[in-house]
Amino acid sequence: MAQKQKFPHLLSSKWTAVQKTWGWRHFQVINRKNEGKWVFAEMISSCDNQVRFWINAKQLKDRDLWTPGWVTLEQLRKEAQQTDEK
């Protein structure tokens, strides 16, 4: 039986950084790299294609750092407020 791929839907996925990252918040995964047990995603800013960086894909699961999809600043604030109320 083939081993299940980690992060199978990583390519082309869109993410919003909770804090500005390299001056921007909205990113898309344009490449992935497997290195042993680690999976890395190459991110590109949706507003500036010169801004690119590699990140451990596991960090994308941390909702204190990243939110799936492209989210407005207002939506981010609402999510943070709801989290604080819990």
C-alpha positions as CSV (number, residue, x, y, z in Angstrom):
1,M,0.0,0.0,0.0
2,A,1.3,3.4,-0.9
3,Q,2.2,5.8,1.9
4,K,-0.3,8.7,2.3
5,Q,1.1,12.0,1.1
6,K,1.4,14.8,3.7
7,F,-0.3,18.0,2.7
8,P,-1.9,16.6,-0.6
9,H,-3.7,19.9,-1.5
10,L,-0.8,22.2,-0.7
11,L,0.0,23.4,-4.3
12,S,-2.0,26.5,-5.4
13,S,-3.5,26.8,-1.9
14,K,-4.1,30.4,-0.7
15,W,-3.2,31.7,2.8
16,T,-3.4,34.8,4.8
17,A,-0.7,35.7,7.3
18,V,-2.1,36.9,10.7
19,Q,0.8,39.3,10.9
20,K,2.4,41.0,7.9
21,T,5.1,38.8,6.4
22,W,7.6,40.5,4.2
23,G,5.2,43.5,4.1
24,W,2.2,41.4,2.9
25,R,-0.6,39.2,4.2
26,H,-1.9,37.2,1.2
27,F,0.1,34.4,-0.3
28,Q,-0.2,31.4,-2.6
29,V,1.8,28.1,-2.6
30,I,3.6,27.8,-5.9
31,N,5.9,24.9,-5.1
32,R,6.4,22.1,-2.6
33,K,9.5,20.2,-1.5
34,N,9.7,17.0,0.5
35,E,12.9,16.5,2.5
36,G,12.8,13.4,4.6
37,K,9.9,13.7,7.0
38,W,9.5,17.4,6.3
39,V,7.3,19.2,3.7
40,F,8.2,22.7,2.6
41,A,6.0,25.2,0.7
42,E,7.3,28.0,-1.5
43,M,5.0,31.0,-0.9
44,I,4.6,33.9,-3.2
45,S,2.9,37.2,-2.3
46,S,-0.3,37.8,-4.3
47,C,0.5,41.5,-4.5
48,D,4.2,41.3,-5.2
49,N,5.6,38.4,-7.2
50,Q,9.2,39.4,-6.1
51,V,8.3,38.3,-2.5
52,R,8.9,34.6,-2.2
53,F,10.0,32.4,0.6
54,W,10.0,28.7,1.8
55,I,8.2,27.7,4.9
56,N,7.7,24.4,6.8
57,A,4.2,23.4,5.7
58,K,3.4,22.4,9.2
59,Q,3.5,26.0,10.2
60,L,0.5,26.7,8.0
61,K,-1.6,24.6,10.4
62,D,-0.9,27.1,13.2
63,R,-3.9,29.5,13.3
64,D,-2.0,32.0,15.3
65,L,0.2,32.5,12.2
66,W,-1.8,31.5,9.2
67,T,-5.5,31.4,8.0
68,P,-6.5,29.3,5.0
69,G,-7.8,31.3,2.1
70,W,-7.5,35.0,1.5
71,V,-9.2,36.8,4.4
72,T,-9.8,40.5,4.9
73,L,-8.2,42.3,7.8
74,E,-11.7,42.8,9.3
75,Q,-12.3,39.0,9.1
76,L,-9.0,38.4,10.8
77,R,-10.0,40.8,13.6
78,K,-13.3,39.0,14.1
79,E,-11.7,35.6,14.3
80,A,-9.1,36.9,16.8
81,Q,-12.0,38.4,18.9
82,Q,-13.9,35.2,18.9
83,T,-10.8,33.3,19.9
84,D,-10.2,35.7,22.8
85,E,-13.8,35.2,24.0
86,K,-13.4,31.4,24.3
